[in-house]
Amino acid sequence: MTGHEGDTVRQRKPLRADAQRNEDRLLEAAAAAFAREGAGASVKNIARTAGVGVGTLYRRFPSKELLIEAIYRQEVQRLCEAAPRLTATEPPVDALRIWMERFIDFMAAKQGMADALAVVLTDDSEKLHTRALLADAITHLLAAVEGQAPARPGINARDVLMALGGISLMAASEERRDLATRLIDLLLHGIVTS
């Protein structure tokens, strides 16, 4: 089962604590491997890094595509859930900056899985749903900034999301992560006016 059907099954039948820990380790190891090596990363090495047998991996994720899809969904969820946590613990502009840096890291991992994601995420509604979730997270962060610092009028979440996507592509094409941080600073100066 893929897509939303798999999400429904997972919600109805929670994993045992040990199985959830195994899945979390698998997803973490796989995300790192795919970001580093691309879609050709070895499933055996992912299982070994996670400290589980390859059979455990295949029972949970019968194909590499399902593993990649699960990573993608988990990373989107983590990124979106980070926005309210950051605004609760950091000054608003710092929260926005930290979230933007995490977005760039998310995009770098996504680019490592791009070929496989192109096969898995063929539904345009899935892509639009992801963009809407990310835009909601940015809207939350922008609202916090507007409550604490002078912000340029007319800034909207979709524009910020598009700018971050461009920053991600530029940094990836130049193979310079530090460039992304510099461009994030420029973007923040365009959002916060003081």
Secondary structure per residue as TSV (DSSP state, phi and psi in degrees):
chain	resnum	aa	ss	phi	psi
A	1	M	-	360.0	134.9
A	2	T	-	-124.0	175.2
A	3	G	H	65.3	-147.1
A	4	H	H	-69.7	-25.0
A	5	E	H	-61.3	-43.6
A	6	G	H	-63.4	-37.2
A	7	D	H	-62.6	-41.2
A	8	T	H	-63.5	-44.3
A	9	V	H	-61.1	-43.7
A	10	R	H	-65.0	-35.4
A	11	Q	H	-70.9	-37.0
A	12	R	H	-74.2	-31.6
A	13	K	S	-124.6	88.5
A	14	P	-	-64.7	149.8
A	15	L	-	-77.7	151.9
A	16	R	-	-61.7	158.8
A	17	A	H	-57.8	-43.6
A	18	D	H	-68.0	-37.4
A	19	A	H	-67.6	-37.3
A	20	Q	H	-66.2	-40.1
A	21	R	H	-62.6	-42.8
A	22	N	H	-60.0	-45.9
A	23	E	H	-63.1	-43.5
A	24	D	H	-60.0	-44.0
A	25	R	H	-64.6	-40.6
A	26	L	H	-61.2	-46.8
A	27	L	H	-65.1	-39.3
A	28	E	H	-65.5	-46.6
A	29	A	H	-64.5	-40.9
A	30	A	H	-67.5	-42.1
A	31	A	H	-59.4	-44.4
A	32	A	H	-64.8	-42.9
A	33	A	H	-65.1	-44.3
A	34	F	H	-68.6	-36.1
A	35	A	H	-65.4	-36.2
A	36	R	H	-81.6	-43.3
A	37	E	H	-113.5	-6.3
A	38	G	G	80.4	-170.1
A	39	A	G	-65.8	-14.8
A	40	G	G	-82.2	4.3
A	41	A	-	-56.0	143.1
A	42	S	-	-75.8	126.1
A	43	V	H	-64.5	-37.9
A	44	K	H	-61.2	-42.9
A	45	N	H	-67.0	-36.1
A	46	I	H	-62.1	-47.4
A	47	A	H	-60.9	-44.3
A	48	R	H	-61.3	-45.9
A	49	T	H	-61.3	-37.3
A	50	A	H	-76.1	-11.7
A	51	G	T	79.0	27.4
A	52	V	S	-129.4	165.5
A	53	G	-	-78.5	156.7
A	54	V	H	-63.3	-28.2
A	55	G	H	-63.3	-39.0
A	56	T	H	-62.0	-43.3
A	57	L	H	-60.1	-48.4
A	58	Y	H	-70.3	-28.3
A	59	R	H	-65.5	-39.1
A	60	R	H	-82.5	-38.0
A	61	F	-	-132.8	91.4
A	62	P	S	-62.1	-16.6
A	63	S	S	-139.8	159.4
A	64	K	H	-62.4	-35.7
A	65	E	H	-61.7	-40.8
A	66	L	H	-67.2	-34.5
A	67	L	H	-65.1	-45.3
A	68	I	H	-63.9	-41.9
A	69	E	H	-61.9	-41.6
A	70	A	H	-64.7	-39.8
A	71	I	H	-62.1	-48.2
A	72	Y	H	-56.6	-49.4
A	73	R	H	-62.9	-42.0
A	74	Q	H	-64.5	-42.3
A	75	E	H	-67.1	-39.6
A	76	V	H	-61.5	-45.8
A	77	Q	H	-60.9	-46.2
A	78	R	H	-61.0	-43.2
A	79	L	H	-63.5	-43.8
A	80	C	H	-68.0	-40.5
A	81	E	H	-69.1	-21.1
A	82	A	H	-69.3	-30.1
A	83	A	H	-57.0	-55.6
A	84	P	H	-66.5	-31.8
A	85	R	H	-65.7	-41.5
A	86	L	H	-66.3	-42.6
A	87	T	H	-69.0	-20.9
A	88	A	H	-80.8	-21.4
A	89	T	H	-119.0	-12.8
A	90	E	S	-126.0	155.7
A	91	P	-	-59.0	146.9
A	92	P	H	-54.0	-44.3
A	93	V	H	-67.1	-38.9
A	94	D	H	-64.5	-40.5
A	95	A	H	-59.9	-44.4
A	96	L	H	-62.9	-44.2
A	97	R	H	-62.0	-47.6
A	98	I	H	-60.2	-43.8
A	99	W	H	-63.0	-41.3
A	100	M	H	-61.8	-41.3
A	101	E	H	-62.0	-42.2
A	102	R	H	-64.6	-37.1
A	103	F	H	-61.0	-43.6
A	104	I	H	-61.4	-42.2
A	105	D	H	-63.9	-40.1
A	106	F	H	-59.5	-45.4
A	107	M	H	-65.1	-36.7
A	108	A	H	-63.6	-42.5
A	109	A	H	-65.8	-40.1
A	110	K	H	-63.4	-38.8
A	111	Q	H	-65.4	-31.9
A	112	G	H	-66.6	-22.6
A	113	M	T	-108.7	11.9
A	114	A	H	-54.6	-45.8
A	115	D	H	-61.9	-45.2
A	116	A	H	-70.2	-38.2
A	117	L	H	-63.8	-33.9
A	118	A	H	-61.2	-32.2
A	119	V	H	-78.8	-39.9
A	120	V	H	-77.9	-45.9
A	121	L	-	-98.2	70.2
A	122	T	-	-90.6	-13.8
A	123	D	-	-84.6	117.9
A	124	D	H	-61.3	-31.5
A	125	S	H	-64.6	-31.9
A	126	E	H	-65.0	-44.2
A	127	K	H	-64.2	-43.3
A	128	L	H	-64.3	-38.0
A	129	H	H	-62.8	-44.6
A	130	T	H	-61.5	-45.5
A	131	R	H	-60.3	-39.8
A	132	A	H	-65.0	-41.2
A	133	L	H	-62.4	-44.6
A	134	L	H	-66.2	-39.9
A	135	A	H	-64.0	-37.6
A	136	D	H	-62.3	-41.2
A	137	A	H	-63.3	-43.3
A	138	I	H	-66.3	-39.4
A	139	T	H	-57.2	-43.5
A	140	H	H	-60.1	-46.1
A	141	L	H	-65.5	-41.8
A	142	L	H	-64.7	-38.7
A	143	A	H	-61.9	-40.0
A	144	A	H	-64.8	-41.9
A	145	V	H	-62.6	-46.9
A	146	E	H	-61.1	-28.3
A	147	G	H	-76.6	-16.8
A	148	Q	H	-123.6	-20.9
A	149	A	S	-141.2	152.1
A	150	P	-	-66.9	121.8
A	151	A	B	-113.0	147.4
A	152	R	-	-63.7	131.6
A	153	P	T	-65.4	148.5
A	154	G	T	85.5	0.2
A	155	I	-	-72.2	130.9
A	156	N	-	-128.0	160.6
A	157	A	H	-61.5	-39.3
A	158	R	H	-65.1	-37.6
A	159	D	H	-63.8	-43.4
A	160	V	H	-63.3	-42.5
A	161	L	H	-61.1	-43.4
A	162	M	H	-64.3	-41.7
A	163	A	H	-62.7	-42.7
A	164	L	H	-64.0	-38.2
A	165	G	H	-61.0	-42.6
A	166	G	H	-64.3	-42.7
A	167	I	H	-59.2	-43.6
A	168	S	H	-60.3	-45.6
A	169	L	H	-64.3	-42.0
A	170	M	H	-62.9	-47.8
A	171	A	H	-63.7	-38.5
A	172	A	H	-68.2	-42.7
A	173	S	H	-67.6	-31.0
A	174	E	H	-87.1	-8.7
A	175	E	T	53.7	46.3
A	176	R	-	-137.1	99.3
A	177	R	H	-63.9	-33.3
A	178	D	H	-63.3	-29.1
A	179	L	H	-62.7	-38.7
A	180	A	H	-60.1	-43.6
A	181	T	H	-62.9	-42.6
A	182	R	H	-63.2	-41.1
A	183	L	H	-71.4	-32.1
A	184	I	H	-62.7	-40.4
A	185	D	H	-58.9	-43.4
A	186	L	H	-62.7	-42.8
A	187	L	H	-62.0	-44.3
A	188	L	H	-61.6	-38.0
A	189	H	H	-66.7	-24.5
A	190	G	H	-78.7	-21.9
A	191	I	H	-91.5	-50.0
A	192	V	B	-95.6	123.7
A	193	T	-	-88.1	-11.4
A	194	S	-	-98.8	360.0
